[in-house]
Amino acid sequence: EIFGDVLVYENMTVGLITFKMLGEEAFVLEDASATIDIPDSADEKMVYSGKVARMYVNFEAFDDPNVQQTMKALGYDELNATVDMAGYWIPASGRIVLETNRIAVKDAASLDFQVDLSGYTPEFVAALQTMSKKMQSASDSEKQAQGLAMLGLMQQLSFHSALIRVDDASLTGRLLDFFAAQQGTDRANMVNQTKGVLPFLLSQLGNPDFAAQITKAASDYLDDPRSLEIRAAPDEPVPFAMLMATGMSAPQTLPDQLKVSVTANQ
């Protein structure tokens, strides 16, 4: 079905995709699907969901010995992951909410991403697609002009909220052990060294309160790696035009403008 100039599908399925290297399976994607409930009106929610039941990476099939050695040192000859997605779009208002975007890697970690925007109308999507096509065949000078036009187009959007969350399932500890071994030390010393240098690195942000918040969350996470979450939730939607202006004039105030919070193990 078409909303404006945007073609929308109802169902999509992929049974199996396999890539081989040196005669062995290097990557497998199995049982992927997506469904969109198309509403009767552009004023209603267009709800979508999707999943990938299995993604498999076999590092032993890679012909790069550095990749094999690094992943073996981390304890991963292979990785298995699943993907889940869900959200909705209201074409008339341009509200788009990505409620669930989660990739979970067995014995490693899971990553969740959420975002809530407005202004993402069918007209916006069509204009974005037109610009992208023009940029593919444009000269360098024309690409600069198209890039500026795309920035202007992005100002139609407004930011409502976003979240990034990592739930650890042994990956953090493996990484700490890996880097500790490279430096000839142990995990405890590596954690203490990292915690010690964080305040200096974060002082470059120019926002002491936000830097202190990150330092505490990172320190808590390194001491007990369970979860780390970054959330931006301003009291009112913030137009992208305002975000761009702040980013150019006073980037250190962006965390305050977006009400960014960083927490660990919650």
Secondary structure, DSSP 8 states (H G I E B T S, - for coil): -EETTEE--SEEEEEEEEEEETTEEEEEEEEEEEEEE--SSTTS-EEEEEEEEEEEEEGGG-S-HHHHHHHHHHT-SEEEEEEEEEEEEETTTTEEEEEEEEEEETTTEEEEEEEEEE---HHHHHHHHHHHHHHHT--HHHHHHHHHHHHHHHTT-EEEEEEEEEEESSHHHHHHHHHHHHTT--HHHHHHHHHHHHHHHHGGGS-HHHHHHHHHHHHHHHHS-SEEEEEE--SS-EEHHHHHHHHHH-GGGHHHHTTEEEEE--
